[in-house]
């Protein structure tokens, strides 16, 4: 199994950031992918959507607090963006290249993930199969990101790496985790 831990960093800005940390791990075994996020700290400083009784595929989840990750295939411009809301809503988008050809990825009709929220922490866990979009021998390049919406109206952008002059989760050179099929 190919597994790595991560710690996200906020995009540098003059804005006052909430006192939180975002860590987790990601692993791949053959075509099974598992990702776990831990948001820890003063959660009263951020807006977290309440769990929905009917989680669904929705657009523009990144406009609120949203856990995201991007999967690219090594030596290919194609990639996928996964959006996971603390409410349980989700979406997956396919891109042909950098911000090109965006469309909902129809290979996924559900993306069940678990959320556990405490006073000072929120955990999100997703475990799913990838054969709808990749073959078992393909090497994945991954970027892990999170959008945090602050109670004061601000927004902060968290990622493994920020390679641009602006917060841009789509920059392929920020897909810095490599997951081989094991």
C-alpha positions as CSV (number, residue, x, y, z in Angstrom):
1,X,0.0,0.0,0.0
2,X,1.2,3.5,-0.9
3,X,0.4,5.9,2.1
4,X,1.4,9.4,3.0
5,X,0.5,11.8,5.8
6,X,0.0,15.5,5.1
7,X,-0.3,18.9,6.7
8,X,-1.9,21.7,4.8
9,X,-0.5,25.3,4.8
10,X,-2.6,28.4,4.3
11,X,-1.9,30.6,1.3
12,X,0.1,33.6,2.5
13,X,-2.1,36.6,3.0
14,X,-2.5,39.7,5.1
15,X,-5.8,38.3,6.4
16,X,-6.0,37.0,10.0
17,X,-6.3,33.3,9.9
18,X,-8.4,31.1,12.1
19,X,-6.5,29.1,14.7
20,X,-6.8,25.7,13.1
21,X,-4.6,23.0,11.7
22,X,-5.5,20.6,8.8
23,X,-3.7,17.3,8.7
24,X,-4.5,13.8,7.5
25,X,-3.4,10.9,5.4
26,X,-4.0,9.4,2.0
27,X,-3.4,5.9,0.8
28,X,-3.8,3.7,-2.3
29,X,-3.9,0.0,-2.6
30,X,-4.4,-1.1,-6.2
31,X,-7.5,1.0,-7.3
32,X,-8.8,1.7,-3.8
33,X,-8.1,5.2,-2.5
34,X,-8.6,6.4,1.1
35,X,-8.2,10.0,2.3
36,X,-8.7,11.2,5.9
37,X,-8.7,14.9,6.9
38,X,-8.5,16.2,10.5
39,X,-9.4,19.9,11.1
40,X,-8.4,20.8,14.6
41,X,-8.5,24.0,16.6
42,X,-10.9,26.9,17.3
43,X,-13.8,25.8,15.0
44,X,-15.9,28.6,16.4
45,X,-13.9,30.9,14.1
46,X,-15.1,29.2,10.9
47,X,-18.4,28.4,9.2
48,X,-19.1,24.7,8.9
49,X,-22.2,23.5,7.2
50,X,-24.5,21.3,9.3
51,X,-24.9,17.7,8.1
52,X,-27.6,17.3,5.5
53,X,-30.3,14.6,5.9
54,X,-30.1,14.1,2.1
55,X,-26.5,14.6,0.9
56,X,-26.3,15.1,-2.8
57,X,-24.1,16.1,-5.7
58,X,-23.9,19.9,-5.8
59,X,-21.9,22.6,-7.6
60,X,-19.8,25.4,-6.1
61,X,-19.1,23.7,-2.8
62,X,-15.8,25.6,-2.7
63,X,-17.7,28.8,-1.9
64,X,-18.0,27.5,1.7
65,X,-15.8,25.4,3.9
66,X,-14.9,22.5,1.6
67,X,-12.4,19.7,1.7
68,X,-10.9,19.0,-1.7
69,X,-8.3,16.9,-3.5
70,X,-7.1,16.7,-7.0
71,X,-6.0,13.5,-8.8
72,X,-3.9,13.5,-12.0
73,X,-2.4,10.7,-14.0
74,X,1.4,10.9,-14.3
75,X,2.5,12.0,-17.8
76,X,-1.1,13.2,-18.6
77,X,-2.7,16.6,-18.5
78,X,-6.0,15.1,-17.4
79,X,-7.1,15.5,-13.8
80,X,-10.1,15.3,-11.4
81,X,-11.2,17.7,-8.7
82,X,-13.1,16.1,-5.7
83,X,-15.2,18.5,-3.5
84,X,-16.4,17.3,-0.1
85,X,-18.7,19.5,2.1
86,X,-19.0,19.0,5.8
87,X,-22.7,18.8,5.1
88,X,-22.2,15.6,3.2
89,X,-22.7,17.1,-0.3
90,X,-20.0,16.4,-2.9
91,X,-19.0,16.6,-6.5
92,X,-16.3,15.4,-8.9
93,X,-15.2,17.3,-12.0
94,X,-13.0,16.1,-14.8
95,X,-10.6,18.4,-16.6
96,X,-8.7,17.8,-19.9
97,X,-5.9,20.1,-18.9
98,X,-5.2,23.1,-16.7
99,X,-8.8,24.5,-16.0
100,X,-9.8,23.2,-19.5
101,X,-12.8,21.2,-20.4
102,X,-14.4,21.1,-16.9
103,X,-17.3,18.8,-16.7
104,X,-19.0,16.7,-14.0
105,X,-17.4,13.3,-13.8
106,X,-20.4,11.0,-14.5
107,X,-18.5,7.8,-13.5
108,X,-19.4,8.6,-9.9
109,X,-23.1,8.6,-8.9
110,X,-22.3,8.6,-5.1
111,X,-19.3,9.5,-3.0
112,X,-20.1,8.4,0.5
113,X,-17.8,9.8,3.2
114,X,-18.0,10.0,6.9
115,X,-17.9,13.2,9.0
116,X,-17.4,13.3,12.8
117,X,-17.5,16.7,14.4
118,X,-16.5,17.5,18.0
119,X,-16.2,20.9,19.7
120,X,-12.6,21.4,18.6
121,X,-12.2,19.0,15.7
122,X,-13.8,17.7,12.5
123,X,-12.8,14.5,10.8
124,X,-13.7,13.5,7.3
125,X,-13.0,10.0,5.9
126,X,-13.5,8.8,2.3
127,X,-12.7,5.4,1.0
128,X,-13.6,4.5,-2.6
129,X,-12.7,2.7,-5.8
130,X,-11.1,4.4,-8.8
131,X,-11.4,1.9,-11.7
132,X,-14.1,4.2,-13.3
133,X,-11.4,6.8,-14.1
134,X,-8.0,5.1,-14.0
135,X,-6.4,1.8,-14.6
136,X,-4.6,-0.1,-11.8
137,X,-1.1,0.4,-13.2
138,X,-1.4,4.2,-13.6
139,X,0.6,6.4,-11.1
140,X,-1.4,9.2,-9.5
141,X,-0.2,12.7,-8.7
142,X,-2.2,14.2,-5.9
143,X,-2.9,17.7,-4.5
144,X,-4.8,18.0,-1.2
145,X,-6.5,21.3,-0.4
146,X,-9.2,22.9,1.8
147,X,-11.2,26.1,1.6
148,X,-12.0,27.6,5.0
149,X,-14.8,30.2,5.2
150,X,-14.3,32.4,8.3
151,X,-17.1,33.7,10.5
152,X,-15.8,37.3,9.8
153,X,-16.5,36.8,6.1
154,X,-13.0,36.0,5.0
155,X,-11.8,32.9,3.2
156,X,-8.5,31.1,3.5
157,X,-7.0,28.6,1.0
158,X,-5.0,25.6,2.4
159,X,-2.9,23.2,0.4
160,X,0.1,20.9,0.5
161,X,2.0,23.5,-1.6
162,X,1.2,26.9,-3.1
163,X,3.1,27.3,-6.3
164,X,1.4,30.4,-7.8
165,X,1.3,34.1,-7.0
166,X,-2.4,33.6,-6.2
167,X,-4.1,30.7,-4.5
168,X,-4.7,28.2,-7.3
169,X,-5.4,24.6,-6.5
170,X,-5.3,23.6,-10.2
171,X,-1.6,24.3,-10.8
172,X,-0.2,20.9,-11.7
173,X,3.2,21.4,-10.1
174,X,1.3,21.5,-6.8
175,X,0.2,17.9,-7.2
176,X,3.2,16.7,-5.1
177,X,2.0,13.4,-3.6
178,X,2.7,10.4,-5.8
179,X,0.7,7.3,-5.3
180,X,1.7,4.1,-7.0
181,X,-0.5,1.0,-7.2
182,X,0.8,-1.5,-4.6
